[in-house]
Amino acid sequence: MRFRLILVLFSMLLLASCNKLNITNFDQLETGMKYNKVTDIIGSPDSCNETLGTRTCIWGEPKGTFIKASFINEAAIFFSHGKLK
């Protein structure tokens, strides 16, 4: 039983440390940065949509912790975030 508790706590700690949605990573994002470089920093987006040649992607939950980015021709033109730590 004790081993399971330790295993669960270790797993939770490992998952928490893998979260790329934080203010440190957000501060690395720059206008003009290519889509692939953005995903190298914060991982794959949870959703994207394209309208009139502009791709807008969201990482995380729009009503919670999130990063939002817009791209034209694979280059970032806008970043925003919510509830990052």
C-alpha positions in Angstrom: 0.0 0.0 0.0 2.8 2.4 0.9 4.6 1.6 -2.4 1.4 2.6 -4.3 1.1 5.9 -2.5 4.8 6.7 -3.3 4.2 5.7 -6.9 1.1 7.9 -7.2 2.9 10.9 -5.6 5.9 10.5 -7.9 3.7 10.3 -11.0 1.8 13.4 -10.0 5.1 15.3 -9.5 6.4 14.1 -12.8 3.2 15.2 -14.6 3.3 18.6 -12.9 6.9 19.2 -14.0 6.0 18.4 -17.7 3.5 21.2 -18.0 4.8 23.6 -20.6 2.1 26.2 -20.0 3.9 28.6 -17.7 5.0 32.2 -17.7 8.6 31.2 -18.3 7.8 29.5 -21.6 5.4 32.2 -22.6 8.1 34.8 -22.1 10.3 32.9 -24.7 7.6 33.4 -27.4 8.3 36.2 -29.9 6.4 37.8 -32.7 7.7 36.5 -36.0 8.6 33.1 -34.5 7.8 30.2 -36.7 5.0 27.8 -35.7 7.4 24.9 -35.3 9.6 26.9 -32.9 6.5 27.8 -30.9 5.5 24.1 -30.6 9.1 23.2 -29.6 8.7 25.5 -26.6 5.1 24.9 -25.5 4.2 21.6 -27.2 1.3 20.8 -29.6 -1.8 22.9 -29.4 -5.1 21.6 -28.1 -7.0 23.2 -30.9 -6.4 25.4 -34.0 -8.7 27.0 -36.6 -7.9 28.8 -39.8 -9.8 31.8 -41.2 -8.7 33.9 -44.1 -5.1 32.7 -44.0 -4.7 33.2 -40.3 -4.2 30.2 -38.0 -5.2 30.7 -34.4 -4.2 28.0 -31.9 -4.9 27.5 -28.2 -2.9 25.5 -25.7 -4.8 24.6 -22.5 -8.3 25.6 -21.6 -9.7 29.0 -22.8 -11.6 29.5 -19.5 -8.6 28.4 -17.4 -4.9 28.3 -18.0 -4.1 28.9 -21.7 -1.8 30.3 -24.3 -3.3 31.6 -27.5 -1.3 32.4 -30.7 -2.1 33.6 -34.2 0.0 32.9 -37.2 0.2 34.1 -40.8 2.4 32.1 -43.2 3.6 30.1 -40.3 4.9 33.2 -38.5 3.5 34.3 -35.1 1.7 37.7 -35.1 0.0 37.6 -31.7 0.3 35.9 -28.3 -1.9 36.1 -25.3 -2.3 34.1 -22.1 -4.6 33.5 -19.1 -3.8 32.4 -15.6 -0.2 31.4 -16.2 2.1 31.0 -13.2 
